[in-house]
Amino acid sequence: MGFVDLHNHLLYGIDDGCETPGETLEAARLLVALGYDEAAPSPHAVPELPSGDAAVCDARRADVESLLAREGIALALHANAENRLDEAFLARTEVPGRRGIGSSQRWVLVEAPFQTGVPALADLVFRLRRKGVAPLFAHPERCVEFERIGRAEEVVRLGGALQLNLGALAGAYGKGARKLAERFLGDELYAVAATDLHAPQNARRWLEDGLAAIEKRAGKATLERLCAGNPRRILAGEEVA
């Protein structure tokens, strides 16, 4: 079985991701060429963008599924969204409003602010788990809160999971993000690795570099766990390994 990408912006024309059907098709072909056979496009669940409307996202995902089938691109799609970790999100964590991952909706992709600390992060994770929601944190290596010593370990201990951004490990977001990504990978804190692919242009090199870096630093078994095993567990609503 191939890889599963739980964070990307393949759905065209609704957020800051792919802009046209052609870009979506090119991005999907790239993922397949890199070994992916499933993806959960994660449009931004924010009111400022069309992707803030779940119905719009569902309709666009259906459109893209038809495009992929017509073009013979073997990439299965699943429901997902990238949610800001704020009080508005906490207020809509009940199914079906939570906009979670896959059919189970148990896991939810969330992002902390890039440049603003979240002192109450541990409490937020605890509150989510009490509600039966398992948070998967997008690109923690790019968020200032996770620069705090012990913060990543605390989130994992409380039942959250961390998602590595392949671009960060490849150096696409600077030395600081790369260094933190390498540390989290070495400490076995990541549960998932994902592309966060926004557009196909010039993406092949850093995606290949990111995947190769995981295998070189942590081994093939870890690559399979982060890119295939755990993503499938999350889609099924299971705990990660």
MARVEXTOR-880956 format. One line per field, with one value per residue: residue number from 1; residue in one letter; x, y, z of N, C-alpha, C in turn. Coordinates in Angstrom, 2 decimals. Layout:
N
resi: c(NUM,...);
resn: c(A,...);
n.xx: c(X,...);
n.yy: c(Y,...);
n.zz: c(Z,...);
ca.xx: c(X,...);
ca.yy: c(Y,...);
ca.zz: c(Z,...);
c.xx: c(X,...);
c.yy: c(Y,...);
c.zz: c(Z,...);
***
This chain:
241
resi: c(1,2,3,4,5,6,7,8,9,10,11,12,13,14,15,16,17,18,19,20,21,22,23,24,25,26,27,28,29,30,31,32,33,34,35,36,37,38,39,40,41,42,43,44,45,46,47,48,49,50,51,52,53,54,55,56,57,58,59,60,61,62,63,64,65,66,67,68,69,70,71,72,73,74,75,76,77,78,79,80,81,82,83,84,85,86,87,88,89,90,91,92,93,94,95,96,97,98,99,100,101,102,103,104,105,106,107,108,109,110,111,112,113,114,115,116,117,118,119,120,121,122,123,124,125,126,127,128,129,130,131,132,133,134,135,136,137,138,139,140,141,142,143,144,145,146,147,148,149,150,151,152,153,154,155,156,157,158,159,160,161,162,163,164,165,166,167,168,169,170,171,172,173,174,175,176,177,178,179,180,181,182,183,184,185,186,187,188,189,190,191,192,193,194,195,196,197,198,199,200,201,202,203,204,205,206,207,208,209,210,211,212,213,214,215,216,217,218,219,220,221,222,223,224,225,226,227,228,229,230,231,232,233,234,235,236,237,238,239,240,241);
resn: c(M,G,F,V,D,L,H,N,H,L,L,Y,G,I,D,D,G,C,E,T,P,G,E,T,L,E,A,A,R,L,L,V,A,L,G,Y,D,E,A,A,P,S,P,H,A,V,P,E,L,P,S,G,D,A,A,V,C,D,A,R,R,A,D,V,E,S,L,L,A,R,E,G,I,A,L,A,L,H,A,N,A,E,N,R,L,D,E,A,F,L,A,R,T,E,V,P,G,R,R,G,I,G,S,S,Q,R,W,V,L,V,E,A,P,F,Q,T,G,V,P,A,L,A,D,L,V,F,R,L,R,R,K,G,V,A,P,L,F,A,H,P,E,R,C,V,E,F,E,R,I,G,R,A,E,E,V,V,R,L,G,G,A,L,Q,L,N,L,G,A,L,A,G,A,Y,G,K,G,A,R,K,L,A,E,R,F,L,G,D,E,L,Y,A,V,A,A,T,D,L,H,A,P,Q,N,A,R,R,W,L,E,D,G,L,A,A,I,E,K,R,A,G,K,A,T,L,E,R,L,C,A,G,N,P,R,R,I,L,A,G,E,E,V,A);
n.xx: c(0.84,0.36,1.59,-0.09,-1.42,-2.08,-2.32,-2.77,-3.37,-5.03,-7.54,-8.94,-9.13,-10.38,-9.00,-5.73,-4.39,-4.05,-4.92,-6.33,-8.17,-6.27,-3.86,-4.49,-4.70,-2.05,-0.69,-1.82,-0.91,1.80,1.90,1.10,3.22,5.21,4.57,2.17,-1.15,-3.47,-5.17,-5.97,-7.31,-6.89,-8.46,-8.39,-10.18,-11.51,-13.33,-12.75,-12.24,-13.50,-13.24,-13.98,-16.55,-18.02,-19.69,-19.06,-16.45,-16.88,-18.31,-16.40,-14.42,-15.75,-15.95,-13.24,-12.63,-14.05,-12.62,-10.10,-10.76,-11.60,-9.20,-7.71,-6.15,-4.89,-5.71,-7.11,-9.50,-10.17,-12.25,-11.40,-9.91,-8.10,-7.78,-7.92,-6.54,-8.47,-10.87,-13.23,-13.03,-13.04,-15.65,-17.09,-16.70,-18.26,-19.46,-21.50,-19.90,-17.18,-15.29,-13.38,-10.90,-11.25,-13.79,-14.40,-13.98,-12.75,-10.11,-8.61,-7.23,-5.24,-3.93,-1.48,-0.73,1.77,3.58,2.79,2.57,1.04,0.04,-1.83,-1.83,-1.52,-3.78,-5.76,-5.38,-5.99,-8.71,-9.82,-9.37,-10.98,-13.42,-13.54,-12.10,-9.27,-6.39,-4.40,-1.46,-0.58,2.45,4.28,6.93,7.19,5.94,5.97,5.30,6.00,8.69,9.34,11.00,10.27,7.59,6.53,6.80,5.04,2.54,2.25,2.26,-0.16,-1.97,-2.17,-1.04,1.76,2.45,4.75,6.02,7.02,8.44,9.71,11.64,13.20,14.34,12.93,11.69,13.54,16.45,15.87,13.31,13.96,15.93,14.45,12.59,14.28,15.12,12.68,12.05,14.23,13.77,11.56,8.97,7.12,4.05,3.02,3.88,3.54,2.66,1.76,1.20,0.75,0.85,1.84,4.14,7.59,7.75,8.48,11.23,11.72,9.89,10.75,13.26,12.52,11.20,13.33,15.06,13.78,13.97,16.77,17.57,15.97,15.23,13.74,11.51,10.41,9.76,7.68,5.89,5.24,4.25,2.44,1.41,0.50,-1.04,-3.15,-4.25,-5.23,-7.17,-8.95,-9.78,-8.32,-5.89,-2.55,0.62);
n.yy: c(-1.20,2.32,5.65,8.01,11.20,13.56,16.30,18.84,21.16,20.65,21.11,23.11,26.70,27.61,28.30,29.25,27.48,25.24,26.82,26.36,23.83,22.51,22.87,21.42,18.83,18.46,18.58,16.33,14.29,14.50,13.72,11.03,10.07,10.19,8.16,8.20,7.09,7.83,10.71,13.42,16.19,19.40,22.01,25.44,26.07,28.68,31.74,33.81,32.87,31.07,28.38,28.24,27.39,24.41,22.96,23.96,23.01,20.23,19.91,20.77,18.87,16.60,17.34,17.32,14.64,13.55,14.69,13.46,10.78,10.89,11.53,9.35,9.17,7.68,8.41,8.37,10.30,11.94,13.33,16.39,19.17,22.18,23.47,26.39,26.59,27.69,29.49,29.57,27.28,25.35,25.59,24.32,21.55,19.31,16.49,17.01,19.27,19.56,19.21,17.14,14.52,12.21,9.59,8.89,11.13,11.48,12.29,15.51,17.97,20.52,23.86,25.74,29.22,30.80,32.80,33.57,32.87,30.14,29.89,28.34,25.86,23.13,22.77,23.13,20.89,18.89,19.49,19.00,16.23,15.29,15.80,13.83,14.27,14.02,15.79,16.58,18.11,20.45,21.10,21.70,22.41,24.87,26.65,29.03,28.40,25.75,25.86,26.07,24.48,21.15,21.40,20.08,17.39,17.36,17.83,15.51,13.60,14.18,13.25,14.41,14.66,14.99,16.49,16.25,18.63,18.10,19.91,21.52,19.82,19.53,21.98,24.11,26.11,27.52,27.59,27.42,26.12,23.74,22.68,22.27,20.42,18.28,17.65,16.90,14.70,13.02,12.54,11.00,12.09,12.74,11.73,11.63,12.36,14.89,16.60,19.29,20.53,23.18,24.10,22.77,23.65,23.57,21.82,19.15,18.65,19.48,17.91,15.31,15.50,15.84,13.39,11.64,12.50,11.74,8.92,8.62,9.69,8.44,5.93,3.33,2.03,3.96,5.93,4.59,4.32,7.02,8.01,6.20,4.02,5.27,7.51,6.05,4.84,7.09,7.96,5.90,6.41,5.47,5.00,6.32,4.80);
n.zz: c(0.00,-0.62,0.26,2.47,2.42,4.77,4.87,2.78,0.08,-2.19,-3.33,-5.67,-6.02,-3.62,-1.35,-0.24,-1.79,-4.57,-7.64,-10.00,-11.92,-13.50,-12.05,-9.78,-10.85,-11.72,-9.27,-8.01,-9.68,-9.13,-6.41,-6.65,-8.19,-6.29,-4.61,-3.22,-2.60,-1.43,-0.15,2.01,1.42,2.89,3.27,4.43,7.34,7.75,8.19,6.42,3.91,0.98,1.63,4.23,4.40,4.89,3.17,0.66,0.41,0.46,-1.93,-3.79,-3.38,-4.34,-7.02,-7.71,-7.30,-9.43,-11.55,-11.18,-11.60,-14.27,-15.51,-14.95,-12.62,-9.87,-7.02,-4.05,-2.25,0.90,3.51,5.22,7.00,7.70,10.76,12.75,15.98,18.23,20.29,18.82,17.25,19.29,20.08,18.14,18.07,18.08,16.27,13.37,13.07,13.52,11.49,10.86,10.24,7.66,7.60,10.20,11.78,14.21,14.67,14.33,12.28,13.36,13.71,15.39,16.15,14.10,14.99,17.53,20.95,22.80,25.70,27.08,25.89,26.67,28.29,26.37,24.71,26.56,27.07,24.54,24.22,26.29,25.16,23.30,21.05,19.02,18.62,15.83,15.29,12.96,11.23,13.64,14.00,12.88,14.47,17.03,19.68,20.02,20.21,22.80,25.42,26.03,25.37,23.04,23.81,25.97,24.77,23.23,25.27,26.50,24.70,22.21,18.75,16.56,13.41,10.92,8.69,5.49,3.93,5.80,6.91,4.69,4.49,3.45,4.87,6.27,8.50,11.25,11.49,10.26,11.97,14.31,13.35,12.78,15.36,16.64,15.04,15.57,18.27,18.17,18.17,16.26,14.74,12.23,8.85,6.42,3.34,3.07,0.70,-1.48,-4.11,-7.29,-8.62,-8.77,-6.63,-6.49,-5.93,-3.18,-1.85,-2.46,-1.24,1.45,2.06,1.60,3.59,5.96,5.77,5.72,8.20,10.12,9.27,7.18,8.25,9.96,8.09,6.74,8.86,9.47,7.05,6.02,7.77,10.31,9.26,8.06,10.29,11.60,9.77,10.15,12.68,14.82,17.51,17.27,16.38);
ca.xx: c(0.00,1.14,1.55,-1.33,-1.10,-3.17,-2.30,-2.45,-4.38,-5.28,-8.84,-8.63,-9.97,-11.17,-8.15,-4.44,-3.76,-4.15,-5.83,-7.10,-8.22,-5.01,-2.89,-4.90,-4.32,-0.59,-0.32,-2.23,0.04,3.05,1.75,1.10,4.58,6.04,4.18,0.90,-2.37,-4.60,-4.90,-7.09,-7.12,-7.21,-8.68,-8.43,-11.52,-11.54,-14.45,-12.32,-12.06,-14.59,-13.04,-14.61,-17.86,-17.80,-20.42,-18.26,-15.32,-17.38,-18.66,-15.17,-13.76,-16.46,-15.53,-11.87,-12.70,-14.48,-11.48,-9.08,-11.27,-11.59,-7.81,-7.06,-5.17,-5.31,-5.50,-8.37,-9.60,-10.94,-12.62,-10.42,-9.81,-7.06,-8.52,-7.19,-6.79,-8.95,-12.13,-14.26,-12.92,-13.48,-17.11,-17.73,-16.02,-19.20,-19.78,-20.60,-19.31,-15.76,-14.49,-12.26,-10.21,-11.85,-15.19,-14.59,-13.98,-12.19,-8.91,-8.82,-6.00,-5.28,-2.67,-1.22,-0.19,3.19,4.41,2.20,2.56,-0.25,0.36,-2.81,-1.89,-1.75,-5.18,-6.58,-5.29,-6.74,-10.13,-10.22,-9.44,-12.17,-14.56,-13.43,-11.42,-7.83,-5.80,-3.16,-0.92,0.12,3.76,4.67,8.29,7.12,5.14,6.83,4.96,6.70,10.10,9.50,11.54,9.32,6.20,6.12,6.66,3.84,1.38,2.16,1.90,-1.56,-2.82,-2.10,-0.06,2.47,2.60,5.93,5.92,8.18,9.21,10.55,12.78,14.00,14.93,12.14,11.19,14.64,17.26,15.24,12.29,14.63,16.59,13.43,12.05,15.26,15.08,11.44,12.16,15.18,13.17,10.40,7.76,6.16,3.18,2.65,4.56,2.61,3.28,1.26,1.39,-0.16,0.91,2.81,5.32,8.86,7.55,9.03,12.56,11.70,9.14,11.67,14.29,11.92,10.99,14.64,15.65,13.18,14.55,18.18,17.76,15.20,15.05,12.59,10.34,9.82,9.13,6.41,4.98,4.80,3.60,1.45,0.73,-0.26,-2.12,-4.30,-4.88,-5.98,-8.38,-9.86,-10.16,-7.58,-4.72,-1.35,1.67);
ca.yy: c(0.00,3.53,6.68,8.77,12.58,14.12,17.77,19.46,22.11,20.24,21.55,24.36,27.89,27.90,28.90,29.69,26.34,25.18,27.86,25.91,22.38,22.04,22.79,20.30,17.59,18.36,18.25,14.95,13.42,14.53,12.88,9.63,9.75,10.06,6.97,8.36,6.61,8.43,12.05,14.10,17.65,20.09,23.45,26.23,26.27,30.05,32.44,34.78,32.20,30.15,27.10,28.27,26.75,22.98,22.47,24.33,22.09,18.91,19.96,20.85,17.57,15.73,17.76,16.86,13.19,13.30,15.03,12.43,9.57,11.14,11.55,8.09,9.40,6.80,9.05,8.42,11.49,11.85,14.61,16.97,20.63,22.71,24.30,27.20,26.18,28.86,29.25,29.30,25.86,24.56,25.67,23.51,20.27,18.19,16.02,17.08,20.58,19.68,19.18,16.28,13.77,10.95,9.35,8.76,12.49,11.49,13.13,16.81,18.69,21.87,24.59,26.81,30.39,30.72,33.76,33.91,31.77,29.61,29.42,27.36,24.77,21.85,22.73,22.96,19.49,18.12,19.72,18.32,14.79,15.05,15.84,12.74,14.77,13.84,16.81,16.38,19.45,20.71,21.80,22.31,22.95,26.24,27.43,29.49,27.74,24.47,26.11,25.96,23.19,20.23,21.60,19.01,16.18,17.51,17.66,14.08,12.89,14.43,12.60,15.03,14.08,16.00,16.22,16.84,19.23,17.63,21.06,21.99,18.92,19.77,23.31,25.08,27.17,28.10,26.74,27.18,25.08,22.48,22.18,21.76,19.21,17.21,17.25,16.17,13.41,12.22,12.18,10.16,12.80,12.85,10.61,11.70,13.32,15.29,17.50,20.67,20.98,24.23,24.23,21.78,24.25,23.46,21.10,17.78,18.56,19.51,16.75,14.17,15.70,15.60,11.96,11.01,12.87,10.88,7.58,8.67,10.01,7.60,4.59,3.05,1.69,5.22,6.53,3.89,4.64,8.41,8.33,5.19,3.33,6.17,8.20,5.16,4.69,8.31,7.91,4.91,6.83,4.68,5.63,6.18,3.94);
ca.zz: c(0.00,-0.75,1.29,2.67,2.77,5.58,4.89,1.50,-0.39,-3.56,-3.85,-6.36,-6.04,-2.43,-0.31,-0.80,-2.43,-6.04,-8.13,-11.16,-12.05,-14.04,-10.96,-8.93,-11.52,-11.69,-7.90,-7.76,-10.40,-8.39,-5.23,-7.08,-8.61,-5.09,-3.87,-2.51,-3.26,-0.73,0.37,2.67,1.24,4.15,3.08,5.65,7.90,8.27,7.56,5.43,2.62,0.62,2.30,5.54,4.26,4.72,2.02,-0.52,0.36,0.08,-3.34,-4.57,-3.31,-5.27,-8.36,-7.93,-7.45,-10.81,-12.41,-11.05,-12.26,-15.72,-15.98,-14.61,-11.56,-8.78,-5.74,-3.33,-1.41,2.13,4.13,6.11,7.01,8.58,11.70,13.73,17.35,18.97,20.98,17.81,16.91,20.44,20.17,17.10,18.02,17.99,14.93,12.23,12.90,13.85,10.25,11.16,9.20,7.26,7.94,11.65,12.35,15.57,14.62,13.69,11.98,13.93,13.65,16.34,15.46,13.78,15.70,18.82,21.90,23.28,27.05,27.56,24.92,27.34,28.70,25.16,24.32,27.56,26.84,23.32,24.46,27.12,24.25,22.36,19.86,19.05,17.76,15.08,15.12,11.70,11.22,14.92,13.89,12.36,15.42,18.11,20.94,20.11,20.50,24.25,25.83,26.64,24.94,22.13,24.60,26.79,23.89,22.90,26.50,26.79,23.71,20.91,17.84,15.79,11.99,10.30,7.36,4.73,3.48,6.90,7.01,3.49,4.56,2.69,5.77,7.00,9.36,12.54,11.36,9.94,13.17,15.21,12.73,12.98,16.78,16.90,14.37,16.33,19.56,17.85,18.60,15.16,14.43,10.82,7.97,5.36,2.36,3.10,-0.68,-1.91,-5.56,-7.78,-9.20,-8.05,-5.37,-6.50,-5.30,-1.71,-1.36,-2.51,-0.22,2.76,2.24,1.70,4.88,6.98,5.68,6.07,9.62,11.05,8.74,6.32,9.06,10.42,6.92,6.53,9.97,9.38,5.77,5.63,8.88,11.19,8.55,7.89,11.61,11.86,8.93,10.74,14.02,15.79,18.11,16.45,16.92);
c.xx: c(0.87,1.01,0.18,-0.94,-2.28,-3.16,-1.84,-3.62,-4.63,-6.55,-8.71,-9.64,-10.75,-10.33,-6.84,-3.68,-3.85,-5.21,-6.75,-7.21,-6.92,-3.94,-3.22,-4.48,-2.81,-0.10,-0.66,-1.28,1.38,2.98,1.80,2.50,5.51,5.62,2.90,-0.25,-3.64,-4.19,-6.17,-6.87,-7.66,-7.38,-8.81,-9.88,-11.59,-12.62,-14.04,-12.22,-13.28,-14.48,-13.57,-15.97,-17.64,-18.50,-19.68,-17.10,-15.76,-17.70,-17.40,-14.41,-14.43,-16.08,-14.14,-11.83,-13.11,-13.35,-10.42,-9.51,-11.21,-10.18,-7.04,-5.98,-5.65,-4.94,-6.86,-8.37,-10.50,-11.24,-11.54,-10.56,-8.68,-7.70,-7.59,-7.55,-7.16,-10.30,-13.27,-14.23,-13.43,-15.00,-17.80,-17.05,-16.97,-19.39,-21.19,-19.84,-17.81,-14.85,-13.20,-11.75,-10.94,-13.28,-15.42,-14.69,-13.40,-10.97,-9.21,-7.46,-6.13,-3.92,-2.63,-0.67,1.31,4.03,3.89,2.18,1.16,0.00,-0.58,-2.88,-2.18,-3.20,-6.10,-6.56,-6.10,-8.24,-10.63,-10.34,-10.63,-13.43,-14.55,-12.77,-9.92,-7.18,-4.49,-2.62,-0.12,1.41,4.17,6.07,8.32,6.38,5.98,6.54,5.74,8.21,10.38,9.98,10.46,7.89,5.72,5.89,5.37,2.58,1.17,1.72,0.42,-2.51,-2.92,-1.08,0.52,2.65,3.79,5.58,7.18,9.06,10.14,11.80,13.73,14.63,14.15,11.67,12.30,15.31,16.59,14.21,12.92,15.28,15.58,12.81,13.00,15.26,13.84,11.48,13.10,14.63,11.89,9.09,6.71,5.34,2.93,3.62,3.61,3.26,2.95,1.43,0.31,-0.24,1.99,4.11,6.53,8.76,8.24,10.34,12.47,10.88,10.03,12.75,13.75,11.72,12.33,15.29,15.07,13.85,16.02,18.38,17.10,14.92,13.76,11.33,9.64,9.14,7.76,5.41,4.40,3.98,2.52,0.69,-0.12,-1.32,-3.35,-5.00,-5.73,-7.25,-9.42,-10.31,-9.46,-6.46,-3.51,-0.32,2.95);
c.yy: c(1.24,4.46,7.36,10.18,13.23,15.64,18.28,20.35,21.90,20.84,22.97,25.48,28.21,28.42,29.33,28.56,26.39,26.15,27.37,24.39,21.80,21.90,21.61,18.98,17.39,17.97,16.80,13.97,13.37,13.63,11.40,9.20,9.54,8.89,7.08,7.75,7.10,9.81,12.59,15.60,18.41,21.59,24.18,26.47,27.64,30.84,33.41,34.19,31.35,28.80,27.08,27.61,25.27,22.43,22.78,23.35,20.69,18.86,19.99,19.54,16.57,16.06,17.21,15.34,12.81,13.59,13.93,11.15,9.73,11.06,10.28,8.22,8.66,7.41,9.19,9.61,11.25,13.24,15.07,18.49,21.01,23.77,25.13,26.72,27.41,28.53,28.95,27.83,25.00,24.53,24.79,22.14,19.07,17.80,16.48,18.40,20.65,19.68,18.39,15.51,12.46,10.79,9.27,10.11,12.55,12.39,14.42,17.48,20.13,22.54,25.67,28.01,30.23,31.58,34.15,32.69,31.36,29.04,28.32,26.12,23.42,21.70,22.52,21.50,18.62,18.26,19.01,16.82,14.43,15.05,14.68,13.13,14.61,14.84,16.36,17.76,19.57,21.48,22.46,22.93,24.38,27.17,27.76,28.79,26.44,24.63,26.00,24.56,22.36,20.36,20.48,17.71,16.22,17.26,16.19,13.28,13.03,13.85,13.32,14.32,15.20,15.56,16.99,17.41,18.83,18.79,21.58,21.13,19.10,21.16,24.39,26.25,27.73,27.13,26.44,26.07,23.73,21.87,21.59,20.47,18.03,16.72,16.43,14.78,12.49,11.74,11.35,10.78,12.89,11.57,10.50,12.64,13.63,16.36,18.97,21.31,22.00,24.36,23.29,22.37,24.13,22.66,19.74,17.69,18.53,18.38,15.51,14.29,15.41,14.12,11.23,11.29,12.03,9.51,7.58,8.84,9.00,6.19,4.39,2.72,2.94,5.94,5.90,4.23,6.04,8.70,7.34,4.63,4.24,6.98,7.32,4.91,5.92,8.35,6.95,5.29,6.08,5.50,5.39,5.33,4.73);
c.zz: c(0.00,0.43,1.33,3.13,3.48,5.65,3.54,1.09,-1.88,-4.16,-4.40,-6.07,-4.78,-1.26,-0.97,-1.46,-3.95,-6.53,-9.24,-11.16,-12.58,-12.97,-10.04,-9.55,-11.50,-10.30,-7.57,-8.46,-9.68,-7.16,-5.60,-7.48,-7.42,-4.21,-3.07,-3.29,-2.55,-0.22,1.01,2.53,2.44,3.93,4.41,6.11,8.56,7.52,6.47,4.02,2.28,1.33,3.72,5.57,3.96,3.49,0.72,-0.69,-0.07,-1.41,-4.21,-4.53,-4.25,-6.71,-8.68,-8.06,-8.86,-11.79,-12.38,-11.75,-13.78,-16.29,-15.62,-13.55,-10.31,-7.43,-5.05,-2.37,-0.20,2.66,5.10,6.08,7.94,9.47,12.58,15.13,18.17,19.60,20.00,17.40,18.06,20.57,19.14,16.96,17.98,16.53,14.59,12.10,13.04,12.63,10.48,9.96,8.94,7.72,9.44,12.33,13.76,15.65,13.87,13.49,12.47,13.75,14.73,15.57,15.21,14.72,17.09,19.72,22.31,24.67,27.55,26.67,25.59,27.77,27.50,24.69,25.27,27.33,25.59,23.54,25.35,26.26,23.24,21.05,20.02,18.11,17.13,14.73,13.84,11.96,12.55,14.87,13.36,13.33,16.66,19.43,21.12,20.22,21.99,24.62,26.53,26.15,24.02,22.89,25.42,25.96,23.55,24.12,26.83,25.75,22.39,20.04,16.99,14.33,11.43,8.93,6.59,4.26,4.56,7.01,5.83,3.48,3.86,3.55,6.66,7.97,10.68,12.49,11.07,11.18,14.14,14.66,12.93,14.42,17.09,16.26,15.14,17.66,19.40,18.33,17.50,15.01,12.93,10.11,6.82,4.49,2.60,1.73,-1.06,-3.43,-6.08,-8.29,-8.26,-6.75,-5.33,-5.72,-3.78,-1.11,-1.36,-1.43,1.18,3.04,2.41,3.06,6.02,6.97,6.11,7.57,10.55,10.54,7.96,7.12,9.57,9.28,6.67,7.64,9.83,8.14,5.36,6.83,9.74,10.45,8.34,9.23,11.93,11.03,9.53,12.14,15.12,16.41,17.22,17.16,17.11);
***
